[in-house]
Amino acid sequence: MKVQSASGPLINGYIDPTLVPQRTLYTGARMPGIGLGTFGSDHVTAGQVAAAVEDAAAVGYRHFDCASVYANEHEIGYALEQVVRRHLEREELWITSKLWNDKHGENDVIASCRKSLTDLRLSYLDLYLVHWPFPNFHPPGCDVSSRSKDAKPYIHAEFMKTWRKMEELVDLGLVRHIGTSNMTVPKLKLLLRDARIKPAVNEMELHPHFQQPQLFDFVRSNGMIPVGYCPVGSPRRPERDRTAEDTVPTQDSVIVKIANRLGVHPAVVCVRWAVQRGQVPIPFSTNRSHYLANLEGVVSEPLTEGEMHEISTIDRNCRLIKGQVFLWKDGQSWEDLWDSNGEITPP
């Protein structure tokens, strides 16, 4: 392992990427242990996200988590093109994209992936995920009460038709790895049973107030890497996604105490905890000081065993991204999406 300089890991506004922890996938490929998310939500333009991607690569990021539904892959593609043209080989980057819900059809999967590749100006993706296990469309920016008239539940046989096309993307060389997002243990058990090419990762909400220990352990014990979105609690998520019961991990007294000891923002503690725990956080920011601080945090002083234990005790089972728009019939609660009783919710 490369040793940090006496002045610390940050030198002239740059973090040496070789200092960043790596996660080894079951294929032997290595994924950088922190990435930059690119979901700008309602408050950041596609151009701002693209500019952040280009600058984040310049300060040491090598992992970027994208998705077609974010409506910014075209702009990010120009940024990635500049990154490769100026100072990096394509193989030094890890680029993820995702299949959106209205493209689960057997005739849509490969075309949607090709569209992302074209927009991102890439010949292959390192990782391609099924964004949600529900093939339910809803318009961008809709209220959480919005429901598609064609909404459907998770039906495993139908999901496997989508997954077979995901496997074909690997066969075609368009993607190196495939994975899932927003899955549950019951759904993953069926997929692992039936897949020819098993998922390399499951992307899921993970932060100190929502640690998902059962799903986290299941994912890791089955050779997958847990990738965690909302690692600092998504403080700028849209108002429509907020409820009165939501909590804020960066305001937790345990997190604040550790941040004070380290002299960092509480968000950096959340990201540091995620990496030490074994998940890959993908915090989003277009603020250079923020995304640089997150990267510096994962290559700086680790949290102590005592601090890691303390954080393990503050889990509040507080899911922030509940997914209400994916419900498929009247009278349902968002909990039905997450198989909380250990079984897939029936149609």
Secondary structure as GFF3:
##gff-version 3
##sequence-region A 1 347
A	DSSP	beta_strand	10	11	.	.	.	ID=ss1
A	DSSP	beta_strand	14	15	.	.	.	ID=ss2
A	DSSP	three_ten_helix	17	19	.	.	.	ID=ss3
A	DSSP	beta_strand	22	24	.	.	.	ID=ss4
A	DSSP	beta_strand	30	32	.	.	.	ID=ss5
A	DSSP	beta_strand	36	37	.	.	.	ID=ss6
A	DSSP	alpha_helix	46	59	.	.	.	ID=ss7
A	DSSP	beta_strand	63	65	.	.	.	ID=ss8
A	DSSP	three_ten_helix	68	70	.	.	.	ID=ss9
A	DSSP	alpha_helix	73	86	.	.	.	ID=ss10
A	DSSP	three_ten_helix	90	92	.	.	.	ID=ss11
A	DSSP	beta_strand	94	99	.	.	.	ID=ss12
A	DSSP	three_ten_helix	101	103	.	.	.	ID=ss13
A	DSSP	alpha_helix	109	120	.	.	.	ID=ss14
A	DSSP	beta_strand	127	130	.	.	.	ID=ss15
A	DSSP	alpha_helix	156	171	.	.	.	ID=ss16
A	DSSP	beta_strand	178	181	.	.	.	ID=ss17
A	DSSP	alpha_helix	185	194	.	.	.	ID=ss18
A	DSSP	beta_strand	201	205	.	.	.	ID=ss19
A	DSSP	alpha_helix	213	221	.	.	.	ID=ss20
A	DSSP	beta_strand	225	229	.	.	.	ID=ss21
A	DSSP	three_ten_helix	239	241	.	.	.	ID=ss22
A	DSSP	three_ten_helix	249	251	.	.	.	ID=ss23
A	DSSP	alpha_helix	253	262	.	.	.	ID=ss24
A	DSSP	alpha_helix	266	277	.	.	.	ID=ss25
A	DSSP	beta_strand	280	281	.	.	.	ID=ss26
A	DSSP	alpha_helix	288	298	.	.	.	ID=ss27
A	DSSP	alpha_helix	305	312	.	.	.	ID=ss28
A	DSSP	three_ten_helix	324	326	.	.	.	ID=ss29
A	DSSP	three_ten_helix	334	338	.	.	.	ID=ss30
###
